[in-house]
Amino acid sequence: MLQEKKDILSRTFKEIFDLKGNEASLEQDIFNSWKHPSDVPNYIVSELIGAFKYRHWLAHGRYWEPKLGSKYDYHSIYTLGQLIVSSFPLEGQ
């Protein structure tokens, strides 16, 4: 049986699941939850949200003009990924 975690982020995710189940929004619910209880700087989460908007635009046929705060390329996405992995307090590290 899984042991329930007692940290703030785990409790926040449980509350989101209790309210929305599988209908939780990645950007609005999950990513924004990372901003408040963690030590991860808000600008990193905001950059991640922007990168996902770029991903959505690419994945859905580029039917609209994207409103992106940054220009993205392979290098910038890779660098953001490294920054996220090094900034987030991941279990087991």
N, C-alpha and C positions, 0 to 999 in steps of 0.2 A: 504494500500500500504506500502511496506517495505521502510524504510528510509535507504538511502545509507550511509554507515559509511565512515568516512573521515580519519581514522587512517592509518598509513603506511601499516600495514599488510593487512587490508581489501582492500586497493587500489592495493596492489601487487597481492592478490588473484583474484581481478577483471581483472587485466591485463593478468594473466595466463589464466583465463577463456576466455577472449576475443581472445587470441591467439590460445588456444588449445581446448577450449570447454570441453567436457567430456573426452577428451583424455589426460588430464594432468596426469603426473606421481606422485604417492604418494611420493616416496622418492626424486626424482630429483626436482620436482617443489614445492610441498607443504611443505615437511619437511625442505628442504633447505631454503625456504622462511622464516621459523621461526628463522633461525640463525641470520640474519642481522638486522631486524628492532626491535627486541625484546630484553629484558634483560635476556632471557633464555640463559644459558651458552651453547656454541657450543658442549661441550662434551655430554650434555644430548640429544641433537638432534642426534648426532652421535651414541650414545647408542641405541636410539629408532630405527634408521635405521638398526643397527645390529640386534636388536631383531626382526624386521620385516623380515630380511633375514632368520633368524632362523625359523620364522613362515612359510615363503614360502617353505623352505626346508621340513618342517614337512608336510605341506598341499599338496605338490605335489609329494608325494610318495618317497622322499629321493633317487631320481635317480642320484644325483650327489654328489660329495664331497663338503660340504659347506666350504666357506672361511669366518669364523667368527672370530671376534677379541676377543670374550669372550665365556665362557661356560655359557649356560643358563639353568636354572631350574625354578620351580614354584616360589621359594622365590626371585630369582634375577629379574624375570619379574614383580612380584608384587611390589617389592621395586622400580623398575624403574617407574612403573605406579604411585606410590605415589609421587615420585620425580617430575614427569612430571606435575601432577595435582597441586602440591604446587609451581612449578616454573613458570607455564604459567599464564599470566595475563588474567584470564577468566572473561567474562562479568558477572556482577551480584554478584561478590564476594567483 
